[in-house]
Amino acid sequence: MKLKLTPTQNLCVGFLESGFKLMQFDEQFYFVKGERRQKVLPKTLDALVNRGALEHTKQGDYMLSDEFVAHRKKMRQVHETKPMQH
């Protein structure tokens, strides 16, 4: 798994972590939550799958991979335990 994400890829992960659902309408993908909708390019989703952040299920859905979720949780814990330096 490649852990470095581009800002756009990181934004996509943030949408999923904050409860947005990834939906496809015709050929276009969107993050949807309530009335809010954000377009996402298929090549961005493919890059996230290739980096190991997303899994593409047999049903055609995209979801954060268990490995990536564990990595993010670990990174948050490391960040929370480090004292801030000014």
Distance bins in CASP14 RR format, pairs under 12 A and 6 or more apart:
PFRMAT RR
TARGET T0000
AUTHOR 0000-0000-0000
RMODE 2
METHOD distances of the structure
MODEL  1
1 48 0 0 0 0 0 1 0 0 0 0 0
1 49 0 0 0 0 0 1 0 0 0 0 0
1 50 0 0 0 0 1 0 0 0 0 0 0
1 51 1 0 0 1 0 0 0 0 0 0 0
1 52 1 0 1 0 0 0 0 0 0 0 0
1 53 1 0 0 1 0 0 0 0 0 0 0
1 54 0 0 0 0 0 1 0 0 0 0 0
1 55 0 0 0 0 0 1 0 0 0 0 0
1 64 0 0 0 0 0 1 0 0 0 0 0
1 65 1 0 0 1 0 0 0 0 0 0 0
1 66 0 0 0 0 0 1 0 0 0 0 0
1 67 1 0 1 0 0 0 0 0 0 0 0
1 68 1 0 0 1 0 0 0 0 0 0 0
1 69 0 0 0 0 0 1 0 0 0 0 0
1 70 0 0 0 0 0 1 0 0 0 0 0
1 71 1 0 0 1 0 0 0 0 0 0 0
1 72 0 0 0 0 0 1 0 0 0 0 0
2 9 0 0 0 0 0 1 0 0 0 0 0
2 47 0 0 0 0 1 0 0 0 0 0 0
2 48 0 0 0 0 0 1 0 0 0 0 0
2 49 0 0 0 0 0 1 0 0 0 0 0
2 50 1 0 0 1 0 0 0 0 0 0 0
2 51 1 0 1 0 0 0 0 0 0 0 0
2 52 1 0 0 1 0 0 0 0 0 0 0
2 53 0 0 0 0 1 0 0 0 0 0 0
2 67 0 0 0 0 0 1 0 0 0 0 0
2 68 0 0 0 0 0 1 0 0 0 0 0
2 71 0 0 0 0 0 1 0 0 0 0 0
3 9 0 0 0 0 0 1 0 0 0 0 0
3 10 0 0 0 0 0 1 0 0 0 0 0
3 13 0 0 0 0 0 1 0 0 0 0 0
3 51 1 0 0 1 0 0 0 0 0 0 0
3 52 0 0 0 0 1 0 0 0 0 0 0
3 53 0 0 0 0 1 0 0 0 0 0 0
3 67 0 0 0 0 0 1 0 0 0 0 0
3 68 0 0 0 0 1 0 0 0 0 0 0
3 70 0 0 0 0 0 1 0 0 0 0 0
3 71 1 0 0 1 0 0 0 0 0 0 0
3 72 0 0 0 0 1 0 0 0 0 0 0
3 74 0 0 0 0 0 1 0 0 0 0 0
3 75 0 0 0 0 1 0 0 0 0 0 0
4 10 0 0 0 0 1 0 0 0 0 0 0
4 47 0 0 0 0 0 1 0 0 0 0 0
4 51 1 0 0 1 0 0 0 0 0 0 0
4 52 0 0 0 0 0 1 0 0 0 0 0
4 53 0 0 0 0 0 1 0 0 0 0 0
4 71 0 0 0 0 0 1 0 0 0 0 0
5 11 0 0 0 0 1 0 0 0 0 0 0
5 12 0 0 0 0 1 0 0 0 0 0 0
5 13 1 0 0 1 0 0 0 0 0 0 0
5 14 0 0 0 0 0 1 0 0 0 0 0
5 44 0 0 0 0 0 1 0 0 0 0 0
5 47 0 0 0 0 1 0 0 0 0 0 0
5 48 1 0 0 1 0 0 0 0 0 0 0
5 50 0 0 0 0 0 1 0 0 0 0 0
5 51 1 0 0 1 0 0 0 0 0 0 0
5 52 0 0 0 0 1 0 0 0 0 0 0
5 53 1 0 0 1 0 0 0 0 0 0 0
5 54 0 0 0 0 0 1 0 0 0 0 0
5 68 0 0 0 0 1 0 0 0 0 0 0
5 71 0 0 0 0 0 1 0 0 0 0 0
5 72 0 0 0 0 0 1 0 0 0 0 0
5 75 0 0 0 0 0 1 0 0 0 0 0
6 12 0 0 0 0 1 0 0 0 0 0 0
6 13 0 0 0 0 0 1 0 0 0 0 0
6 41 0 0 0 0 0 1 0 0 0 0 0
6 43 0 0 0 0 0 1 0 0 0 0 0
6 44 0 0 0 0 1 0 0 0 0 0 0
6 47 1 0 0 1 0 0 0 0 0 0 0
6 48 0 0 0 0 1 0 0 0 0 0 0
6 51 0 0 0 0 1 0 0 0 0 0 0
6 53 0 0 0 0 0 1 0 0 0 0 0
7 13 0 0 0 0 0 1 0 0 0 0 0
7 14 0 0 0 0 0 1 0 0 0 0 0
7 44 0 0 0 0 0 1 0 0 0 0 0
8 14 0 0 0 0 0 1 0 0 0 0 0
8 15 0 0 0 0 0 1 0 0 0 0 0
8 38 0 0 0 0 0 1 0 0 0 0 0
8 39 0 0 0 0 0 1 0 0 0 0 0
8 40 0 0 0 0 1 0 0 0 0 0 0
8 41 0 0 0 0 1 0 0 0 0 0 0
8 43 0 0 0 0 0 1 0 0 0 0 0
8 44 1 0 1 0 0 0 0 0 0 0 0
8 45 0 0 0 0 0 1 0 0 0 0 0
8 47 0 0 0 0 1 0 0 0 0 0 0
8 48 0 0 0 0 1 0 0 0 0 0 0
9 15 0 0 0 0 0 1 0 0 0 0 0
9 16 0 0 0 0 0 1 0 0 0 0 0
9 40 0 0 0 0 1 0 0 0 0 0 0
9 41 0 0 0 0 0 1 0 0 0 0 0
9 43 0 0 0 0 0 1 0 0 0 0 0
9 44 1 0 0 1 0 0 0 0 0 0 0
9 45 0 0 0 0 1 0 0 0 0 0 0
9 46 0 0 0 0 0 1 0 0 0 0 0
9 47 1 0 0 1 0 0 0 0 0 0 0
9 48 1 0 1 0 0 0 0 0 0 0 0
9 49 0 0 0 0 0 1 0 0 0 0 0
9 50 0 0 0 0 0 1 0 0 0 0 0
9 51 1 0 0 1 0 0 0 0 0 0 0
9 52 0 0 0 0 0 1 0 0 0 0 0
9 53 1 0 0 1 0 0 0 0 0 0 0
9 54 0 0 0 0 1 0 0 0 0 0 0
9 64 0 0 0 0 0 1 0 0 0 0 0
9 68 0 0 0 0 0 1 0 0 0 0 0
10 16 0 0 0 0 0 1 0 0 0 0 0
10 17 0 0 0 0 0 1 0 0 0 0 0
10 44 0 0 0 0 0 1 0 0 0 0 0
10 47 0 0 0 0 0 1 0 0 0 0 0
10 48 0 0 0 0 1 0 0 0 0 0 0
10 51 0 0 0 0 0 1 0 0 0 0 0
10 53 0 0 0 0 1 0 0 0 0 0 0
10 68 0 0 0 0 0 1 0 0 0 0 0
10 72 0 0 0 0 0 1 0 0 0 0 0
10 75 0 0 0 0 0 1 0 0 0 0 0
11 17 0 0 0 0 0 1 0 0 0 0 0
11 18 0 0 0 0 0 1 0 0 0 0 0
11 20 0 0 0 0 0 1 0 0 0 0 0
11 31 0 0 0 0 1 0 0 0 0 0 0
11 38 0 0 0 0 1 0 0 0 0 0 0
11 39 0 0 0 0 0 1 0 0 0 0 0
11 40 0 0 0 0 1 0 0 0 0 0 0
11 41 0 0 0 0 0 1 0 0 0 0 0
11 44 0 0 0 0 1 0 0 0 0 0 0
11 48 0 0 0 0 0 1 0 0 0 0 0
11 53 0 0 0 0 0 1 0 0 0 0 0
12 18 0 0 0 0 0 1 0 0 0 0 0
12 20 0 0 0 0 1 0 0 0 0 0 0
12 22 0 0 0 0 1 0 0 0 0 0 0
12 29 0 0 0 0 1 0 0 0 0 0 0
12 30 0 0 0 0 0 1 0 0 0 0 0
12 31 1 0 0 1 0 0 0 0 0 0 0
12 38 0 0 0 0 1 0 0 0 0 0 0
12 39 0 0 0 0 0 1 0 0 0 0 0
12 40 1 0 1 0 0 0 0 0 0 0 0
12 41 0 0 0 0 1 0 0 0 0 0 0
12 42 0 0 0 0 0 1 0 0 0 0 0
12 43 0 0 0 0 0 1 0 0 0 0 0
12 44 1 0 0 1 0 0 0 0 0 0 0
12 45 1 0 0 1 0 0 0 0 0 0 0
12 46 0 0 0 0 0 1 0 0 0 0 0
12 47 0 0 0 0 1 0 0 0 0 0 0
12 48 1 0 0 1 0 0 0 0 0 0 0
12 49 0 0 0 0 0 1 0 0 0 0 0
12 51 0 0 0 0 0 1 0 0 0 0 0
12 53 0 0 0 0 1 0 0 0 0 0 0
12 54 0 0 0 0 1 0 0 0 0 0 0
12 62 0 0 0 0 1 0 0 0 0 0 0
12 64 0 0 0 0 1 0 0 0 0 0 0
12 68 0 0 0 0 0 1 0 0 0 0 0
13 19 0 0 0 0 0 1 0 0 0 0 0
13 20 0 0 0 0 0 1 0 0 0 0 0
13 22 0 0 0 0 0 1 0 0 0 0 0
13 31 0 0 0 0 0 1 0 0 0 0 0
13 40 0 0 0 0 0 1 0 0 0 0 0
13 44 0 0 0 0 0 1 0 0 0 0 0
13 45 0 0 0 0 0 1 0 0 0 0 0
13 47 0 0 0 0 0 1 0 0 0 0 0
13 48 1 0 0 1 0 0 0 0 0 0 0
13 51 0 0 0 0 0 1 0 0 0 0 0
13 52 0 0 0 0 0 1 0 0 0 0 0
13 53 1 0 1 0 0 0 0 0 0 0 0
13 54 0 0 0 0 1 0 0 0 0 0 0
13 62 0 0 0 0 0 1 0 0 0 0 0
13 63 0 0 0 0 0 1 0 0 0 0 0
13 64 1 0 0 1 0 0 0 0 0 0 0
13 65 0 0 0 0 0 1 0 0 0 0 0
13 68 1 0 0 1 0 0 0 0 0 0 0
13 69 0 0 0 0 1 0 0 0 0 0 0
13 71 0 0 0 0 0 1 0 0 0 0 0
13 72 1 0 0 1 0 0 0 0 0 0 0
13 75 0 0 0 0 0 1 0 0 0 0 0
14 20 1 0 0 1 0 0 0 0 0 0 0
14 22 0 0 0 0 0 1 0 0 0 0 0
14 31 0 0 0 0 1 0 0 0 0 0 0
14 33 0 0 0 0 0 1 0 0 0 0 0
14 38 0 0 0 0 0 1 0 0 0 0 0
14 40 0 0 0 0 0 1 0 0 0 0 0
14 48 0 0 0 0 0 1 0 0 0 0 0
14 53 0 0 0 0 0 1 0 0 0 0 0
14 54 0 0 0 0 0 1 0 0 0 0 0
14 64 0 0 0 0 1 0 0 0 0 0 0
14 68 0 0 0 0 0 1 0 0 0 0 0
14 69 0 0 0 0 0 1 0 0 0 0 0
14 72 0 0 0 0 1 0 0 0 0 0 0
15 21 0 0 0 0 1 0 0 0 0 0 0
15 22 0 0 0 0 1 0 0 0 0 0 0
15 23 0 0 0 0 0 1 0 0 0 0 0
15 29 0 0 0 0 0 1 0 0 0 0 0
15 30 0 0 0 0 1 0 0 0 0 0 0
15 31 1 0 1 0 0 0 0 0 0 0 0
15 32 0 0 0 0 1 0 0 0 0 0 0
15 33 1 0 0 1 0 0 0 0 0 0 0
15 36 0 0 0 0 1 0 0 0 0 0 0
15 37 0 0 0 0 0 1 0 0 0 0 0
15 38 1 0 0 1 0 0 0 0 0 0 0
15 39 0 0 0 0 0 1 0 0 0 0 0
15 40 1 0 0 1 0 0 0 0 0 0 0
15 44 0 0 0 0 0 1 0 0 0 0 0
15 45 0 0 0 0 0 1 0 0 0 0 0
15 48 0 0 0 0 0 1 0 0 0 0 0
15 54 0 0 0 0 0 1 0 0 0 0 0
15 62 0 0 0 0 0 1 0 0 0 0 0
15 64 0 0 0 0 0 1 0 0 0 0 0
16 22 1 0 0 1 0 0 0 0 0 0 0
16 23 0 0 0 0 0 1 0 0 0 0 0
16 31 1 0 0 1 0 0 0 0 0 0 0
16 32 0 0 0 0 0 1 0 0 0 0 0
16 33 0 0 0 0 0 1 0 0 0 0 0
16 38 0 0 0 0 0 1 0 0 0 0 0
16 40 0 0 0 0 0 1 0 0 0 0 0
16 45 0 0 0 0 0 1 0 0 0 0 0
16 48 0 0 0 0 1 0 0 0 0 0 0
16 53 0 0 0 0 1 0 0 0 0 0 0
16 54 0 0 0 0 1 0 0 0 0 0 0
16 55 0 0 0 0 0 1 0 0 0 0 0
16 61 0 0 0 0 0 1 0 0 0 0 0
16 62 0 0 0 0 1 0 0 0 0 0 0
16 63 1 0 0 1 0 0 0 0 0 0 0
16 64 1 0 1 0 0 0 0 0 0 0 0
16 65 0 0 0 0 0 1 0 0 0 0 0
16 68 0 0 0 0 1 0 0 0 0 0 0
16 69 0 0 0 0 1 0 0 0 0 0 0
16 72 0 0 0 0 0 1 0 0 0 0 0
17 31 0 0 0 0 0 1 0 0 0 0 0
17 33 0 0 0 0 0 1 0 0 0 0 0
17 53 0 0 0 0 0 1 0 0 0 0 0
17 54 0 0 0 0 0 1 0 0 0 0 0
17 63 0 0 0 0 0 1 0 0 0 0 0
17 64 1 0 0 1 0 0 0 0 0 0 0
17 68 0 0 0 0 0 1 0 0 0 0 0
17 69 0 0 0 0 1 0 0 0 0 0 0
17 72 1 0 0 1 0 0 0 0 0 0 0
17 73 0 0 0 0 0 1 0 0 0 0 0
17 76 0 0 0 0 0 1 0 0 0 0 0
18 31 0 0 0 0 1 0 0 0 0 0 0
18 33 1 0 0 1 0 0 0 0 0 0 0
18 36 0 0 0 0 0 1 0 0 0 0 0
18 38 0 0 0 0 0 1 0 0 0 0 0
18 64 0 0 0 0 0 1 0 0 0 0 0
19 31 0 0 0 0 1 0 0 0 0 0 0
19 32 0 0 0 0 1 0 0 0 0 0 0
19 33 1 0 1 0 0 0 0 0 0 0 0
19 34 0 0 0 0 0 1 0 0 0 0 0
19 36 0 0 0 0 0 1 0 0 0 0 0
19 63 0 0 0 0 0 1 0 0 0 0 0
19 64 0 0 0 0 0 1 0 0 0 0 0
20 29 0 0 0 0 0 1 0 0 0 0 0
20 30 0 0 0 0 1 0 0 0 0 0 0
20 31 1 1 0 0 0 0 0 0 0 0 0
20 32 1 0 0 1 0 0 0 0 0 0 0
20 33 1 0 1 0 0 0 0 0 0 0 0
20 34 0 0 0 0 1 0 0 0 0 0 0
20 36 1 0 0 1 0 0 0 0 0 0 0
20 37 0 0 0 0 1 0 0 0 0 0 0
20 38 1 0 0 1 0 0 0 0 0 0 0
20 40 0 0 0 0 1 0 0 0 0 0 0
20 62 0 0 0 0 0 1 0 0 0 0 0
20 63 0 0 0 0 0 1 0 0 0 0 0
20 64 0 0 0 0 0 1 0 0 0 0 0
21 29 0 0 0 0 0 1 0 0 0 0 0
21 30 0 0 0 0 1 0 0 0 0 0 0
21 31 1 0 0 1 0 0 0 0 0 0 0
21 32 1 0 1 0 0 0 0 0 0 0 0
21 33 1 0 0 1 0 0 0 0 0 0 0
21 34 0 0 0 0 1 0 0 0 0 0 0
21 36 0 0 0 0 0 1 0 0 0 0 0
21 37 0 0 0 0 0 1 0 0 0 0 0
21 38 0 0 0 0 0 1 0 0 0 0 0
21 40 0 0 0 0 0 1 0 0 0 0 0
21 61 0 0 0 0 1 0 0 0 0 0 0
21 62 0 0 0 0 1 0 0 0 0 0 0
21 63 0 0 0 0 1 0 0 0 0 0 0
22 28 0 0 0 0 0 1 0 0 0 0 0
22 29 1 0 0 1 0 0 0 0 0 0 0
22 30 1 0 0 1 0 0 0 0 0 0 0
22 31 1 0 1 0 0 0 0 0 0 0 0
22 32 1 0 0 1 0 0 0 0 0 0 0
22 33 0 0 0 0 0 1 0 0 0 0 0
22 37 0 0 0 0 0 1 0 0 0 0 0
22 38 0 0 0 0 1 0 0 0 0 0 0
22 39 0 0 0 0 0 1 0 0 0 0 0
22 40 1 0 0 1 0 0 0 0 0 0 0
22 42 0 0 0 0 0 1 0 0 0 0 0
22 44 0 0 0 0 0 1 0 0 0 0 0
22 45 1 0 0 1 0 0 0 0 0 0 0
22 48 0 0 0 0 0 1 0 0 0 0 0
22 49 0 0 0 0 0 1 0 0 0 0 0
22 54 0 0 0 0 1 0 0 0 0 0 0
22 55 0 0 0 0 0 1 0 0 0 0 0
22 56 0 0 0 0 0 1 0 0 0 0 0
22 57 0 0 0 0 0 1 0 0 0 0 0
22 60 0 0 0 0 0 1 0 0 0 0 0
22 61 1 0 0 1 0 0 0 0 0 0 0
22 62 1 0 1 0 0 0 0 0 0 0 0
22 63 0 0 0 0 1 0 0 0 0 0 0
22 64 0 0 0 0 0 1 0 0 0 0 0
23 29 1 0 0 1 0 0 0 0 0 0 0
23 30 1 0 1 0 0 0 0 0 0 0 0
23 31 1 0 0 1 0 0 0 0 0 0 0
23 32 1 0 1 0 0 0 0 0 0 0 0
23 33 0 0 0 0 0 1 0 0 0 0 0
23 34 0 0 0 0 0 1 0 0 0 0 0
23 36 0 0 0 0 0 1 0 0 0 0 0
23 37 0 0 0 0 1 0 0 0 0 0 0
23 38 0 0 0 0 0 1 0 0 0 0 0
23 39 0 0 0 0 0 1 0 0 0 0 0
23 40 0 0 0 0 0 1 0 0 0 0 0
23 45 0 0 0 0 0 1 0 0 0 0 0
23 60 0 0 0 0 0 1 0 0 0 0 0
23 61 0 0 0 0 1 0 0 0 0 0 0
23 62 0 0 0 0 1 0 0 0 0 0 0
24 30 1 0 0 1 0 0 0 0 0 0 0
24 31 0 0 0 0 0 1 0 0 0 0 0
24 32 0 0 0 0 0 1 0 0 0 0 0
24 39 0 0 0 0 0 1 0 0 0 0 0
24 40 0 0 0 0 0 1 0 0 0 0 0
24 42 0 0 0 0 1 0 0 0 0 0 0
24 45 0 0 0 0 1 0 0 0 0 0 0
24 56 0 0 0 0 0 1 0 0 0 0 0
24 59 0 0 0 0 0 1 0 0 0 0 0
24 60 0 0 0 0 1 0 0 0 0 0 0
24 61 0 0 0 0 1 0 0 0 0 0 0
24 62 0 0 0 0 1 0 0 0 0 0 0
25 31 0 0 0 0 0 1 0 0 0 0 0
25 32 0 0 0 0 1 0 0 0 0 0 0
25 37 0 0 0 0 1 0 0 0 0 0 0
25 39 0 0 0 0 1 0 0 0 0 0 0
25 40 0 0 0 0 0 1 0 0 0 0 0
26 42 0 0 0 0 0 1 0 0 0 0 0
27 39 0 0 0 0 0 1 0 0 0 0 0
27 41 0 0 0 0 0 1 0 0 0 0 0
27 42 0 0 0 0 1 0 0 0 0 0 0
28 37 0 0 0 0 0 1 0 0 0 0 0
28 38 0 0 0 0 0 1 0 0 0 0 0
28 39 1 0 0 1 0 0 0 0 0 0 0
28 40 0 0 0 0 1 0 0 0 0 0 0
28 41 0 0 0 0 1 0 0 0 0 0 0
28 42 0 0 0 0 1 0 0 0 0 0 0
28 45 0 0 0 0 0 1 0 0 0 0 0
29 37 0 0 0 0 0 1 0 0 0 0 0
29 38 0 0 0 0 1 0 0 0 0 0 0
29 39 1 0 0 1 0 0 0 0 0 0 0
29 40 1 0 1 0 0 0 0 0 0 0 0
29 41 1 0 0 1 0 0 0 0 0 0 0
29 42 1 0 0 1 0 0 0 0 0 0 0
29 43 0 0 0 0 0 1 0 0 0 0 0
29 44 0 0 0 0 1 0 0 0 0 0 0
29 45 1 0 0 1 0 0 0 0 0 0 0
29 46 0 0 0 0 0 1 0 0 0 0 0
29 48 0 0 0 0 0 1 0 0 0 0 0
29 54 0 0 0 0 0 1 0 0 0 0 0
29 56 0 0 0 0 0 1 0 0 0 0 0
29 60 0 0 0 0 0 1 0 0 0 0 0
29 61 0 0 0 0 0 1 0 0 0 0 0
29 62 0 0 0 0 1 0 0 0 0 0 0
30 36 0 0 0 0 1 0 0 0 0 0 0
30 37 1 0 1 0 0 0 0 0 0 0 0
30 38 1 0 0 1 0 0 0 0 0 0 0
30 39 1 0 1 0 0 0 0 0 0 0 0
30 40 1 0 0 1 0 0 0 0 0 0 0
30 41 0 0 0 0 0 1 0 0 0 0 0
30 42 0 0 0 0 0 1 0 0 0 0 0
30 45 0 0 0 0 0 1 0 0 0 0 0
30 62 0 0 0 0 0 1 0 0 0 0 0
31 37 1 0 0 1 0 0 0 0 0 0 0
31 38 1 0 1 0 0 0 0 0 0 0 0
31 39 0 0 0 0 1 0 0 0 0 0 0
31 40 1 0 0 1 0 0 0 0 0 0 0
31 41 0 0 0 0 0 1 0 0 0 0 0
31 44 0 0 0 0 0 1 0 0 0 0 0
31 45 0 0 0 0 0 1 0 0 0 0 0
31 62 0 0 0 0 0 1 0 0 0 0 0
32 38 1 0 0 1 0 0 0 0 0 0 0
32 39 0 0 0 0 0 1 0 0 0 0 0
32 40 0 0 0 0 0 1 0 0 0 0 0
38 44 0 0 0 0 0 1 0 0 0 0 0
39 45 0 0 0 0 0 1 0 0 0 0 0
40 46 0 0 0 0 0 1 0 0 0 0 0
40 47 0 0 0 0 0 1 0 0 0 0 0
40 48 0 0 0 0 1 0 0 0 0 0 0
40 54 0 0 0 0 0 1 0 0 0 0 0
40 62 0 0 0 0 1 0 0 0 0 0 0
41 47 0 0 0 0 1 0 0 0 0 0 0
41 48 0 0 0 0 0 1 0 0 0 0 0
42 48 0 0 0 0 0 1 0 0 0 0 0
42 49 0 0 0 0 0 1 0 0 0 0 0
42 54 0 0 0 0 0 1 0 0 0 0 0
42 56 0 0 0 0 0 1 0 0 0 0 0
42 62 0 0 0 0 0 1 0 0 0 0 0
43 49 0 0 0 0 0 1 0 0 0 0 0
43 50 0 0 0 0 0 1 0 0 0 0 0
44 50 0 0 0 0 0 1 0 0 0 0 0
44 51 0 0 0 0 0 1 0 0 0 0 0
44 53 0 0 0 0 0 1 0 0 0 0 0
44 54 0 0 0 0 1 0 0 0 0 0 0
44 62 0 0 0 0 0 1 0 0 0 0 0
45 51 0 0 0 0 0 1 0 0 0 0 0
45 52 0 0 0 0 0 1 0 0 0 0 0
45 53 0 0 0 0 1 0 0 0 0 0 0
45 54 1 0 0 1 0 0 0 0 0 0 0
45 55 0 0 0 0 0 1 0 0 0 0 0
45 56 0 0 0 0 1 0 0 0 0 0 0
45 60 0 0 0 0 0 1 0 0 0 0 0
45 61 0 0 0 0 0 1 0 0 0 0 0
45 62 1 0 1 0 0 0 0 0 0 0 0
45 63 0 0 0 0 0 1 0 0 0 0 0
45 64 0 0 0 0 0 1 0 0 0 0 0
46 52 0 0 0 0 0 1 0 0 0 0 0
46 53 0 0 0 0 0 1 0 0 0 0 0
46 54 0 0 0 0 1 0 0 0 0 0 0
46 56 0 0 0 0 1 0 0 0 0 0 0
46 62 0 0 0 0 0 1 0 0 0 0 0
47 53 0 0 0 0 1 0 0 0 0 0 0
47 54 0 0 0 0 1 0 0 0 0 0 0
47 62 0 0 0 0 0 1 0 0 0 0 0
48 54 1 0 1 0 0 0 0 0 0 0 0
48 55 0 0 0 0 1 0 0 0 0 0 0
48 56 0 0 0 0 1 0 0 0 0 0 0
48 62 1 0 0 1 0 0 0 0 0 0 0
48 63 0 0 0 0 0 1 0 0 0 0 0
48 64 0 0 0 0 1 0 0 0 0 0 0
48 65 0 0 0 0 1 0 0 0 0 0 0
48 68 0 0 0 0 1 0 0 0 0 0 0
49 55 1 0 0 1 0 0 0 0 0 0 0
49 56 1 0 1 0 0 0 0 0 0 0 0
49 57 0 0 0 0 0 1 0 0 0 0 0
49 60 0 0 0 0 0 1 0 0 0 0 0
49 61 0 0 0 0 0 1 0 0 0 0 0
49 62 1 0 0 1 0 0 0 0 0 0 0
49 63 0 0 0 0 0 1 0 0 0 0 0
49 64 0 0 0 0 0 1 0 0 0 0 0
49 65 0 0 0 0 1 0 0 0 0 0 0
49 68 0 0 0 0 0 1 0 0 0 0 0
50 56 0 0 0 0 0 1 0 0 0 0 0
50 65 0 0 0 0 0 1 0 0 0 0 0
51 64 0 0 0 0 0 1 0 0 0 0 0
51 65 0 0 0 0 1 0 0 0 0 0 0
51 67 0 0 0 0 0 1 0 0 0 0 0
51 68 0 0 0 0 1 0 0 0 0 0 0
51 71 0 0 0 0 0 1 0 0 0 0 0
52 62 0 0 0 0 0 1 0 0 0 0 0
52 63 0 0 0 0 0 1 0 0 0 0 0
52 64 0 0 0 0 1 0 0 0 0 0 0
52 65 1 0 1 0 0 0 0 0 0 0 0
52 66 0 0 0 0 0 1 0 0 0 0 0
52 67 1 0 0 1 0 0 0 0 0 0 0
52 68 1 0 1 0 0 0 0 0 0 0 0
52 69 0 0 0 0 0 1 0 0 0 0 0
52 70 0 0 0 0 0 1 0 0 0 0 0
52 71 0 0 0 0 1 0 0 0 0 0 0
52 72 0 0 0 0 0 1 0 0 0 0 0
53 62 0 0 0 0 1 0 0 0 0 0 0
53 63 0 0 0 0 0 1 0 0 0 0 0
53 64 1 0 0 1 0 0 0 0 0 0 0
53 65 1 0 0 1 0 0 0 0 0 0 0
53 66 0 0 0 0 0 1 0 0 0 0 0
53 67 0 0 0 0 1 0 0 0 0 0 0
53 68 1 0 1 0 0 0 0 0 0 0 0
53 69 0 0 0 0 1 0 0 0 0 0 0
53 70 0 0 0 0 0 1 0 0 0 0 0
53 71 0 0 0 0 1 0 0 0 0 0 0
53 72 0 0 0 0 1 0 0 0 0 0 0
54 60 0 0 0 0 0 1 0 0 0 0 0
54 61 0 0 0 0 1 0 0 0 0 0 0
54 62 1 0 1 0 0 0 0 0 0 0 0
54 63 1 0 0 1 0 0 0 0 0 0 0
54 64 1 0 0 1 0 0 0 0 0 0 0
54 65 1 0 0 1 0 0 0 0 0 0 0
54 66 0 0 0 0 0 1 0 0 0 0 0
54 67 0 0 0 0 0 1 0 0 0 0 0
54 68 1 0 0 1 0 0 0 0 0 0 0
54 69 0 0 0 0 0 1 0 0 0 0 0
55 61 0 0 0 0 1 0 0 0 0 0 0
55 62 1 0 0 1 0 0 0 0 0 0 0
55 63 1 0 1 0 0 0 0 0 0 0 0
55 64 1 0 0 1 0 0 0 0 0 0 0
55 65 1 0 1 0 0 0 0 0 0 0 0
55 66 0 0 0 0 1 0 0 0 0 0 0
55 67 0 0 0 0 1 0 0 0 0 0 0
55 68 0 0 0 0 1 0 0 0 0 0 0
55 69 0 0 0 0 0 1 0 0 0 0 0
56 62 1 0 1 0 0 0 0 0 0 0 0
56 63 0 0 0 0 1 0 0 0 0 0 0
56 64 0 0 0 0 0 1 0 0 0 0 0
56 65 0 0 0 0 1 0 0 0 0 0 0
57 63 1 0 0 1 0 0 0 0 0 0 0
57 64 0 0 0 0 0 1 0 0 0 0 0
57 65 0 0 0 0 0 1 0 0 0 0 0
62 68 0 0 0 0 0 1 0 0 0 0 0
63 69 0 0 0 0 1 0 0 0 0 0 0
64 70 0 0 0 0 0 1 0 0 0 0 0
64 71 0 0 0 0 0 1 0 0 0 0 0
64 72 0 0 0 0 1 0 0 0 0 0 0
64 73 0 0 0 0 0 1 0 0 0 0 0
65 71 0 0 0 0 1 0 0 0 0 0 0
65 72 0 0 0 0 0 1 0 0 0 0 0
66 72 0 0 0 0 0 1 0 0 0 0 0
66 73 0 0 0 0 0 1 0 0 0 0 0
67 73 0 0 0 0 0 1 0 0 0 0 0
67 74 0 0 0 0 0 1 0 0 0 0 0
68 74 0 0 0 0 0 1 0 0 0 0 0
68 75 0 0 0 0 0 1 0 0 0 0 0
69 75 0 0 0 0 0 1 0 0 0 0 0
69 76 0 0 0 0 0 1 0 0 0 0 0
70 76 0 0 0 0 0 1 0 0 0 0 0
70 77 0 0 0 0 0 1 0 0 0 0 0
71 77 0 0 0 0 0 1 0 0 0 0 0
71 78 0 0 0 0 0 1 0 0 0 0 0
72 78 0 0 0 0 0 1 0 0 0 0 0
72 79 0 0 0 0 0 1 0 0 0 0 0
73 79 0 0 0 0 0 1 0 0 0 0 0
73 80 0 0 0 0 0 1 0 0 0 0 0
74 80 0 0 0 0 0 1 0 0 0 0 0
74 81 0 0 0 0 0 1 0 0 0 0 0
75 81 0 0 0 0 0 1 0 0 0 0 0
75 82 0 0 0 0 0 1 0 0 0 0 0
76 82 0 0 0 0 0 1 0 0 0 0 0
END
